[in-house]
Amino acid sequence: MATFEAIEAAALAVTPTGWISITSDLAAARHRENMGPLRRYPALAVQIMDHFFSIASSIVLDIAFLAMFIAIILWVVFGQVTVRRLRKNPEVKNHLGLEFYSGWDIMSVAQTLSLPKWIVRRRGTFYGLLPDHNLLYTHTTKLDRILGRIFYWTLIFAISGIFLCGFIPWIFS
């Protein structure tokens, strides 16, 4: 570690008329000496933070992909057990919401069953996009609702975890 005299001599050699640079270098050296090792070596702090975020990001990404795998299995199970029965029912068949692609109605039914009733009732302009929650609650069992809630929130957790891992390096770089 360089002493204050060596920093002062180096600063005078580089900028003989630069009193401001001498005092700022001395103040920075005193500040670094009073702080911990992470302040003395900022590159070490950056490496530690980078390592921490890569480990945290890796763990969250692993958990998110595991949740996505479970959500895909639950998607198929919920679609075969609950939504297939709802599609066969002529009273509910046309009230499952808009289907953008194959399987979208499975997601819509799970969303309607998992969100609180006061949110689903306030659907406003999205009336045709969402299933009718009154019909769903009358034609589904408690097990169907629990399966739909587990599927929906597992999928939301997995998608948000994957997006979070994609943005962590971008936010902290």
C-alpha atoms as one frame of an Amber mdcrd trajectory, in Angstrom:
protein
   0.000   0.000   0.000   1.353   3.372  -0.981   1.934   5.912   1.756   0.602
   9.432   1.743   4.059  10.835   0.994   4.466   8.598  -2.066   1.074   9.679
  -3.396   1.951  13.323  -2.749   5.318  12.959  -4.552   3.684  11.151  -7.496
   0.991  13.802  -7.739   3.587  16.601  -7.682   5.639  14.815 -10.339   2.644
  14.414 -12.654   0.977  17.770 -12.013   3.384  20.164 -10.331   0.821  22.939
 -10.223  -2.184  20.787  -9.406  -2.906  21.425  -5.738  -6.471  20.151  -6.214
  -5.292  16.792  -7.536  -2.884  16.382  -4.608  -5.564  17.015  -2.008  -8.130
  14.854  -3.758  -5.648  11.969  -4.070  -4.698  12.316  -0.407  -8.344  12.430
   0.651  -9.135   9.392  -1.483  -6.184   7.481  -0.010  -7.238   8.344   3.555
 -10.804   7.364   2.766  -9.740   4.023   1.280  -7.513   3.298   4.252 -10.330
   3.911   6.724 -12.805   1.733   4.820 -12.963  -2.057   4.568 -11.289  -4.208
   1.910 -14.174  -3.805  -0.526 -13.686  -0.035  -0.557  -9.933  -0.355  -0.999
 -10.353  -2.724  -3.912 -13.444  -1.698  -5.900 -12.720  -4.335  -8.558 -13.067
  -6.982  -5.852 -16.453  -5.554  -4.850 -17.604  -5.692  -8.463 -16.434  -9.287
  -8.793 -18.191 -10.313  -5.577 -21.454  -8.620  -6.618 -21.214 -10.127 -10.100
 -20.622 -13.573  -8.602 -23.526 -13.125  -6.156 -25.941 -12.059  -8.896 -24.860
 -14.878 -11.190 -25.426 -17.442  -8.412 -28.758 -15.868  -7.379 -29.835 -15.605
 -10.995 -28.873 -19.223 -11.612 -30.801 -20.455  -8.578 -33.900 -18.419  -9.438
 -33.685 -19.566 -13.058 -33.430 -23.220 -12.001 -36.461 -22.851  -9.733 -38.369
 -20.983 -12.458 -37.692 -23.681 -15.058 -38.731 -26.374 -12.590 -41.939 -24.418
 -11.921 -42.471 -24.060 -15.685 -42.102 -27.822 -16.133 -44.632 -28.432 -13.359
 -46.965 -25.790 -14.855 -46.868 -27.456 -18.264 -47.820 -30.789 -16.697 -50.595
 -29.089 -14.725 -51.766 -27.358 -17.928 -52.333 -30.721 -19.571 -53.935 -32.253
 -16.482 -56.225 -29.256 -15.885 -57.180 -29.185 -19.563 -58.001 -32.896 -19.648
 -59.791 -33.066 -16.308 -61.690 -29.807 -16.021 -61.846 -27.851 -19.261 -62.628
 -30.906 -21.370 -65.658 -31.574 -19.169 -66.678 -27.901 -19.435 -66.374 -27.998
 -23.240 -68.700 -30.997 -23.416 -71.337 -29.217 -21.337 -73.629 -27.341 -23.800
 -74.580 -24.792 -21.143 -70.954 -23.698 -20.563 -69.440 -24.467 -23.975 -69.960
 -20.984 -25.482 -69.042 -19.114 -22.291 -65.389 -20.126 -21.926 -64.050 -16.879
 -23.342 -62.166 -16.051 -26.513 -59.613 -18.610 -27.686 -56.635 -16.915 -29.364
 -54.798 -20.190 -29.839 -55.382 -23.792 -28.898 -55.301 -24.065 -25.128 -55.981
 -20.409 -24.394 -59.353 -21.287 -22.889 -57.553 -23.539 -20.391 -55.539 -20.537
 -19.288 -58.654 -18.329 -19.183 -60.609 -20.797 -17.059 -57.669 -21.192 -14.656
 -57.299 -17.417 -14.418 -60.996 -16.943 -13.711 -60.951 -19.649 -11.050 -57.790
 -18.358  -9.348 -58.415 -14.609  -9.244 -60.602 -13.211  -6.469 -64.279 -12.869
  -7.355 -64.290  -9.088  -6.909 -61.620  -8.731  -9.621 -63.357 -11.105 -12.029
 -66.696  -9.324 -11.580 -65.154  -6.013 -12.676 -64.148  -7.247 -16.121 -65.768
  -4.295 -17.923 -64.768  -4.096 -21.585 -63.111  -7.522 -21.532 -66.482  -9.222
 -21.143 -66.095 -11.425 -24.217 -62.492 -12.375 -23.503 -63.022 -13.937 -20.071
 -65.186 -16.912 -19.127 -68.365 -16.400 -17.136 -67.306 -16.929 -13.537 -70.816
 -17.723 -12.270 -71.135 -20.636 -14.688 -67.632 -21.846 -13.885 -68.242 -21.854
 -10.150 -71.496 -23.769 -10.545 -70.052 -26.399 -12.940 -66.691 -27.034 -11.247
 -65.836 -28.871  -8.061 -63.581 -27.688  -5.254 -60.816 -29.962  -6.575 -61.101
 -28.387 -10.044 -60.752 -24.902  -8.542 -57.746 -25.906  -6.452 -56.067 -27.526
  -9.472 -56.755 -24.408 -11.553 -55.314 -22.124  -8.894 -52.176 -24.209  -8.485
 -51.690 -24.333 -12.251 -52.273 -20.599 -12.791 -50.042 -19.320  -9.987 -47.271
 -21.811 -10.786 -47.281 -20.595 -14.379 -47.253 -16.928 -13.321 -44.399 -17.586
 -10.868 -42.370 -19.392 -13.527 -42.858 -16.720 -16.187 -42.010 -13.882 -13.802
 -38.930 -15.752 -12.520 -37.622 -16.284 -16.036 -38.151 -12.618 -16.919 -36.516
 -11.548 -13.654 -33.425 -13.624 -14.416 -33.249 -12.083 -17.859 -33.332  -8.555
 -16.452 -31.075  -8.922 -13.375 -27.794  -8.660 -15.346 -29.192  -5.787 -17.365
 -30.328  -3.843 -14.291 -27.079  -4.195 -12.333 -24.630  -3.716 -15.166
